[in-house]
Amino acid sequence: MIYNLSARLKQLRQEKHLKQEQVALLVGVTKSAVSSWELDMRQPSYAALIRLADIYRVSTDYLLGRADQRSVDLSGLTAAEATLICDLVASMTAKNKRMEDYL
């Protein structure tokens, strides 16, 4: 089995507030296929894995547990918008670090 794939698929789906039926429609599979992926009973095909990465805007390496950091797709944004996003991420990371240090 692929390490963490089932847990990551479920976590990402829940973060996007999607139901298994909705993911199934977006990927072009049945709800039971999505359920079996999240229960670690089956693995998605290569095509489904790529589609899932696109839907959740993460890399296939992240889904497969080969990378722990998610990437953010900034294509389609202006340079100013991309800078704002990067600044926001840096600010939130610093805030979380301060909270960890406090605890």
ABEGO torsion letter per residue (X at the ends): XBBGAAAAAAAAAAAAGBBAAAAAAAAGBBAAAAAAAAAGABBBBAAAAAAAAAAAGBBAAAAAGABABBBBBABGBBAAAAAAAAAAAAAAAAAAAAAAAAX
